[in-house]
């Protein structure tokens, strides 16, 4: 086996050092003390951001729109969901689906601090992937939560998939549970958008206006076939995009 020459050896050592630093950084981020402290700080910041944004008149009245429709499945877009755990009526119970990955642990803790229950599971782009990654168990857990009169908050589009396009999972949950899907969007007049992220993650900022928009409930029949499921996905996509535009328009008009 040939030994690295004098020019190559420093490069190889540099790569090894970089790899070791990344591993150390990952272990540090996953440490219990940092997860606990980080989730506490993030929770406090988000609660402050929520309290210091004033509601606009265009915001939807949850109770008036959804009278008789609780519990429901609340659909959100990736990257637009950060403040939503603070928006729900306090007398209602909510559960949120969060990835089982170690990287999502701090997100799960923040959501719990906001008063939500959490279901940990992986997702997938098709039924085979969902089954392999535990998505079926997640669907069952969410269906059972709905049966316990707990509302489900769920990201509609698939991580790293086609952005702002509803996946099949949320429609299947509505089908097997008999509960409606309610598209939800929340926007603030002051915000910072991470343009390089695939989902254009939005960081809401304090001291502005906020608007929460909900679309009318979308029901999926228990006997829905392939075409009806596809139509429901299209409708969730259309309604989520619509309320997102309306929420943005409301805060920008009053910014």
TORKOL-4160 file (C-alpha; in steps of 0.2 Angstrom, whole numbers, padded with zeros to 4 digits, m for minus):
255
<pt num="1" X="0000" Y="0000" Z="0000"/>
<pt num="2" X="0007" Y="0017" Z="m0005"/>
<pt num="3" X="0010" Y="0030" Z="0008"/>
<pt num="4" X="0003" Y="0048" Z="0005"/>
<pt num="5" X="0016" Y="0059" Z="m0002"/>
<pt num="6" X="0022" Y="0075" Z="0006"/>
<pt num="7" X="0009" Y="0085" Z="m0003"/>
<pt num="8" X="m0006" Y="0074" Z="0000"/>
<pt num="9" X="m0003" Y="0070" Z="0018"/>
<pt num="10" X="m0008" Y="0087" Z="0025"/>
<pt num="11" X="m0024" Y="0087" Z="0015"/>
<pt num="12" X="m0029" Y="0070" Z="0022"/>
<pt num="13" X="m0025" Y="0076" Z="0039"/>
<pt num="14" X="m0035" Y="0091" Z="0037"/>
<pt num="15" X="m0050" Y="0081" Z="0031"/>
<pt num="16" X="m0049" Y="0069" Z="0046"/>
<pt num="17" X="m0048" Y="0084" Z="0057"/>
<pt num="18" X="m0063" Y="0092" Z="0049"/>
<pt num="19" X="m0073" Y="0076" Z="0051"/>
<pt num="20" X="m0068" Y="0074" Z="0069"/>
<pt num="21" X="m0074" Y="0092" Z="0072"/>
<pt num="22" X="m0091" Y="0089" Z="0064"/>
<pt num="23" X="m0093" Y="0073" Z="0074"/>
<pt num="24" X="m0089" Y="0082" Z="0090"/>
<pt num="25" X="m0101" Y="0097" Z="0086"/>
<pt num="26" X="m0115" Y="0084" Z="0082"/>
<pt num="27" X="m0112" Y="0076" Z="0099"/>
<pt num="28" X="m0112" Y="0092" Z="0108"/>
<pt num="29" X="m0128" Y="0098" Z="0099"/>
<pt num="30" X="m0136" Y="0082" Z="0105"/>
<pt num="31" X="m0131" Y="0083" Z="0123"/>
<pt num="32" X="m0144" Y="0083" Z="0136"/>
<pt num="33" X="m0139" Y="0099" Z="0144"/>
<pt num="34" X="m0138" Y="0109" Z="0128"/>
<pt num="35" X="m0155" Y="0102" Z="0122"/>
<pt num="36" X="m0163" Y="0107" Z="0138"/>
<pt num="37" X="m0155" Y="0124" Z="0139"/>
<pt num="38" X="m0158" Y="0127" Z="0120"/>
<pt num="39" X="m0176" Y="0122" Z="0120"/>
<pt num="40" X="m0179" Y="0134" Z="0135"/>
<pt num="41" X="m0171" Y="0149" Z="0127"/>
<pt num="42" X="m0180" Y="0146" Z="0110"/>
<pt num="43" X="m0197" Y="0143" Z="0119"/>
<pt num="44" X="m0194" Y="0160" Z="0128"/>
<pt num="45" X="m0190" Y="0169" Z="0112"/>
<pt num="46" X="m0204" Y="0162" Z="0103"/>
<pt num="47" X="m0217" Y="0166" Z="0116"/>
<pt num="48" X="m0210" Y="0184" Z="0117"/>
<pt num="49" X="m0211" Y="0186" Z="0098"/>
<pt num="50" X="m0229" Y="0179" Z="0099"/>
<pt num="51" X="m0234" Y="0191" Z="0113"/>
<pt num="52" X="m0226" Y="0207" Z="0105"/>
<pt num="53" X="m0235" Y="0205" Z="0088"/>
<pt num="54" X="m0252" Y="0212" Z="0087"/>
<pt num="55" X="m0266" Y="0203" Z="0079"/>
<pt num="56" X="m0274" Y="0210" Z="0063"/>
<pt num="57" X="m0293" Y="0211" Z="0060"/>
<pt num="58" X="m0291" Y="0199" Z="0045"/>
<pt num="59" X="m0286" Y="0185" Z="0057"/>
<pt num="60" X="m0298" Y="0170" Z="0057"/>
<pt num="61" X="m0309" Y="0166" Z="0072"/>
<pt num="62" X="m0306" Y="0148" Z="0076"/>
<pt num="63" X="m0322" Y="0145" Z="0085"/>
<pt num="64" X="m0333" Y="0153" Z="0073"/>
<pt num="65" X="m0326" Y="0144" Z="0058"/>
<pt num="66" X="m0324" Y="0127" Z="0066"/>
<pt num="67" X="m0339" Y="0125" Z="0077"/>
<pt num="68" X="m0343" Y="0107" Z="0078"/>
<pt num="69" X="m0327" Y="0102" Z="0068"/>
<pt num="70" X="m0316" Y="0099" Z="0082"/>
<pt num="71" X="m0305" Y="0089" Z="0083"/>
<pt num="72" X="m0297" Y="0093" Z="0067"/>
<pt num="73" X="m0281" Y="0090" Z="0057"/>
<pt num="74" X="m0272" Y="0107" Z="0055"/>
<pt num="75" X="m0261" Y="0107" Z="0040"/>
<pt num="76" X="m0246" Y="0119" Z="0038"/>
<pt num="77" X="m0231" Y="0122" Z="0026"/>
<pt num="78" X="m0213" Y="0118" Z="0031"/>
<pt num="79" X="m0204" Y="0133" Z="0036"/>
<pt num="80" X="m0220" Y="0143" Z="0040"/>
<pt num="81" X="m0225" Y="0135" Z="0056"/>
<pt num="82" X="m0213" Y="0141" Z="0069"/>
<pt num="83" X="m0226" Y="0152" Z="0079"/>
<pt num="84" X="m0241" Y="0141" Z="0076"/>
<pt num="85" X="m0240" Y="0132" Z="0093"/>
<pt num="86" X="m0244" Y="0148" Z="0102"/>
<pt num="87" X="m0259" Y="0152" Z="0091"/>
<pt num="88" X="m0271" Y="0138" Z="0096"/>
<pt num="89" X="m0286" Y="0141" Z="0108"/>
<pt num="90" X="m0279" Y="0137" Z="0125"/>
<pt num="91" X="m0294" Y="0126" Z="0130"/>
<pt num="92" X="m0290" Y="0114" Z="0116"/>
<pt num="93" X="m0278" Y="0100" Z="0116"/>
<pt num="94" X="m0265" Y="0098" Z="0101"/>
<pt num="95" X="m0252" Y="0085" Z="0096"/>
<pt num="96" X="m0239" Y="0088" Z="0083"/>
<pt num="97" X="m0229" Y="0076" Z="0072"/>
<pt num="98" X="m0210" Y="0078" Z="0074"/>
<pt num="99" X="m0196" Y="0068" Z="0065"/>
<pt num="100" X="m0188" Y="0054" Z="0075"/>
<pt num="101" X="m0171" Y="0060" Z="0070"/>
<pt num="102" X="m0159" Y="0066" Z="0084"/>
<pt num="103" X="m0158" Y="0083" Z="0075"/>
<pt num="104" X="m0176" Y="0086" Z="0078"/>
<pt num="105" X="m0175" Y="0083" Z="0097"/>
<pt num="106" X="m0174" Y="0101" Z="0101"/>
<pt num="107" X="m0189" Y="0105" Z="0090"/>
<pt num="108" X="m0199" Y="0092" Z="0099"/>
<pt num="109" X="m0194" Y="0100" Z="0116"/>
<pt num="110" X="m0199" Y="0117" Z="0110"/>
<pt num="111" X="m0216" Y="0111" Z="0105"/>
<pt num="112" X="m0219" Y="0102" Z="0121"/>
<pt num="113" X="m0215" Y="0118" Z="0131"/>
<pt num="114" X="m0228" Y="0127" Z="0121"/>
<pt num="115" X="m0241" Y="0114" Z="0128"/>
<pt num="116" X="m0242" Y="0102" Z="0113"/>
<pt num="117" X="m0241" Y="0083" Z="0114"/>
<pt num="118" X="m0228" Y="0076" Z="0102"/>
<pt num="119" X="m0228" Y="0060" Z="0091"/>
<pt num="120" X="m0211" Y="0055" Z="0085"/>
<pt num="121" X="m0210" Y="0047" Z="0068"/>
<pt num="122" X="m0202" Y="0047" Z="0051"/>
<pt num="123" X="m0211" Y="0051" Z="0034"/>
<pt num="124" X="m0209" Y="0046" Z="0017"/>
<pt num="125" X="m0214" Y="0050" Z="m0001"/>
<pt num="126" X="m0224" Y="0034" Z="m0004"/>
<pt num="127" X="m0233" Y="0020" Z="0005"/>
<pt num="128" X="m0218" Y="0009" Z="0004"/>
<pt num="129" X="m0206" Y="0022" Z="0012"/>
<pt num="130" X="m0219" Y="0027" Z="0025"/>
<pt num="131" X="m0221" Y="0009" Z="0030"/>
<pt num="132" X="m0202" Y="0006" Z="0031"/>
<pt num="133" X="m0199" Y="0022" Z="0041"/>
<pt num="134" X="m0213" Y="0020" Z="0054"/>
<pt num="135" X="m0226" Y="0032" Z="0045"/>
<pt num="136" X="m0240" Y="0019" Z="0047"/>
<pt num="137" X="m0237" Y="0019" Z="0066"/>
<pt num="138" X="m0237" Y="0038" Z="0066"/>
<pt num="139" X="m0254" Y="0038" Z="0056"/>
<pt num="140" X="m0261" Y="0026" Z="0069"/>
<pt num="141" X="m0255" Y="0036" Z="0083"/>
<pt num="142" X="m0262" Y="0052" Z="0076"/>
<pt num="143" X="m0279" Y="0044" Z="0072"/>
<pt num="144" X="m0279" Y="0038" Z="0090"/>
<pt num="145" X="m0276" Y="0056" Z="0096"/>
<pt num="146" X="m0290" Y="0062" Z="0086"/>
<pt num="147" X="m0301" Y="0049" Z="0094"/>
<pt num="148" X="m0296" Y="0056" Z="0111"/>
<pt num="149" X="m0302" Y="0073" Z="0106"/>
<pt num="150" X="m0284" Y="0079" Z="0103"/>
<pt num="151" X="m0282" Y="0090" Z="0087"/>
<pt num="152" X="m0267" Y="0085" Z="0076"/>
<pt num="153" X="m0255" Y="0098" Z="0069"/>
<pt num="154" X="m0246" Y="0091" Z="0054"/>
<pt num="155" X="m0234" Y="0098" Z="0040"/>
<pt num="156" X="m0243" Y="0095" Z="0024"/>
<pt num="157" X="m0228" Y="0095" Z="0012"/>
<pt num="158" X="m0214" Y="0082" Z="0013"/>
<pt num="159" X="m0197" Y="0086" Z="0019"/>
<pt num="160" X="m0185" Y="0090" Z="0005"/>
<pt num="161" X="m0198" Y="0085" Z="m0007"/>
<pt num="162" X="m0208" Y="0096" Z="m0018"/>
<pt num="163" X="m0211" Y="0112" Z="m0009"/>
<pt num="164" X="m0228" Y="0119" Z="m0006"/>
<pt num="165" X="m0236" Y="0103" Z="m0012"/>
<pt num="166" X="m0247" Y="0092" Z="0000"/>
<pt num="167" X="m0241" Y="0075" Z="0002"/>
<pt num="168" X="m0253" Y="0060" Z="0004"/>
<pt num="169" X="m0250" Y="0057" Z="0022"/>
<pt num="170" X="m0261" Y="0071" Z="0028"/>
<pt num="171" X="m0275" Y="0065" Z="0017"/>
<pt num="172" X="m0274" Y="0047" Z="0022"/>
<pt num="173" X="m0275" Y="0053" Z="0040"/>
<pt num="174" X="m0291" Y="0062" Z="0036"/>
<pt num="175" X="m0298" Y="0047" Z="0027"/>
<pt num="176" X="m0295" Y="0034" Z="0041"/>
<pt num="177" X="m0300" Y="0046" Z="0055"/>
<pt num="178" X="m0315" Y="0054" Z="0048"/>
<pt num="179" X="m0309" Y="0071" Z="0054"/>
<pt num="180" X="m0307" Y="0086" Z="0043"/>
<pt num="181" X="m0291" Y="0095" Z="0037"/>
<pt num="182" X="m0290" Y="0113" Z="0040"/>
<pt num="183" X="m0276" Y="0123" Z="0031"/>
<pt num="184" X="m0267" Y="0136" Z="0042"/>
<pt num="185" X="m0256" Y="0150" Z="0038"/>
<pt num="186" X="m0248" Y="0162" Z="0050"/>
<pt num="187" X="m0238" Y="0178" Z="0044"/>
<pt num="188" X="m0230" Y="0192" Z="0053"/>
<pt num="189" X="m0225" Y="0209" Z="0046"/>
<pt num="190" X="m0208" Y="0208" Z="0053"/>
<pt num="191" X="m0199" Y="0192" Z="0048"/>
<pt num="192" X="m0182" Y="0186" Z="0041"/>
<pt num="193" X="m0183" Y="0173" Z="0027"/>
<pt num="194" X="m0169" Y="0160" Z="0025"/>
<pt num="195" X="m0168" Y="0161" Z="0006"/>
<pt num="196" X="m0156" Y="0147" Z="0004"/>
<pt num="197" X="m0166" Y="0134" Z="0013"/>
<pt num="198" X="m0177" Y="0123" Z="0002"/>
<pt num="199" X="m0193" Y="0128" Z="0011"/>
<pt num="200" X="m0189" Y="0147" Z="0013"/>
<pt num="201" X="m0189" Y="0145" Z="0032"/>
<pt num="202" X="m0197" Y="0161" Z="0039"/>
<pt num="203" X="m0191" Y="0167" Z="0056"/>
<pt num="204" X="m0204" Y="0178" Z="0064"/>
<pt num="205" X="m0198" Y="0194" Z="0073"/>
<pt num="206" X="m0206" Y="0204" Z="0087"/>
<pt num="207" X="m0215" Y="0221" Z="0088"/>
<pt num="208" X="m0225" Y="0219" Z="0072"/>
<pt num="209" X="m0242" Y="0213" Z="0066"/>
<pt num="210" X="m0248" Y="0195" Z="0064"/>
<pt num="211" X="m0262" Y="0187" Z="0054"/>
<pt num="212" X="m0268" Y="0169" Z="0056"/>
<pt num="213" X="m0279" Y="0162" Z="0042"/>
<pt num="214" X="m0288" Y="0146" Z="0042"/>
<pt num="215" X="m0297" Y="0139" Z="0027"/>
<pt num="216" X="m0314" Y="0130" Z="0028"/>
<pt num="217" X="m0313" Y="0111" Z="0033"/>
<pt num="218" X="m0309" Y="0098" Z="0020"/>
<pt num="219" X="m0317" Y="0081" Z="0022"/>
<pt num="220" X="m0310" Y="0065" Z="0014"/>
<pt num="221" X="m0323" Y="0051" Z="0013"/>
<pt num="222" X="m0318" Y="0034" Z="0021"/>
<pt num="223" X="m0321" Y="0026" Z="0005"/>
<pt num="224" X="m0311" Y="0038" Z="m0006"/>
<pt num="225" X="m0302" Y="0030" Z="m0020"/>
<pt num="226" X="m0286" Y="0035" Z="m0029"/>
<pt num="227" X="m0294" Y="0050" Z="m0039"/>
<pt num="228" X="m0303" Y="0057" Z="m0024"/>
<pt num="229" X="m0287" Y="0056" Z="m0013"/>
<pt num="230" X="m0277" Y="0065" Z="m0027"/>
<pt num="231" X="m0291" Y="0078" Z="m0028"/>
<pt num="232" X="m0290" Y="0081" Z="m0009"/>
<pt num="233" X="m0271" Y="0083" Z="m0010"/>
<pt num="234" X="m0274" Y="0096" Z="m0024"/>
<pt num="235" X="m0287" Y="0105" Z="m0013"/>
<pt num="236" X="m0276" Y="0105" Z="0002"/>
<pt num="237" X="m0262" Y="0112" Z="m0008"/>
<pt num="238" X="m0273" Y="0126" Z="m0016"/>
<pt num="239" X="m0281" Y="0131" Z="0000"/>
<pt num="240" X="m0264" Y="0132" Z="0010"/>
<pt num="241" X="m0257" Y="0142" Z="m0003"/>
<pt num="242" X="m0272" Y="0154" Z="m0003"/>
<pt num="243" X="m0272" Y="0157" Z="0015"/>
<pt num="244" X="m0253" Y="0159" Z="0015"/>
<pt num="245" X="m0255" Y="0173" Z="0002"/>
<pt num="246" X="m0270" Y="0181" Z="0012"/>
<pt num="247" X="m0260" Y="0181" Z="0028"/>
<pt num="248" X="m0245" Y="0189" Z="0020"/>
<pt num="249" X="m0256" Y="0202" Z="0011"/>
<pt num="250" X="m0264" Y="0206" Z="0027"/>
<pt num="251" X="m0248" Y="0210" Z="0037"/>
<pt num="252" X="m0240" Y="0219" Z="0023"/>
<pt num="253" X="m0254" Y="0230" Z="0020"/>
<pt num="254" X="m0253" Y="0236" Z="0038"/>
<pt num="255" X="m0234" Y="0235" Z="0040"/>
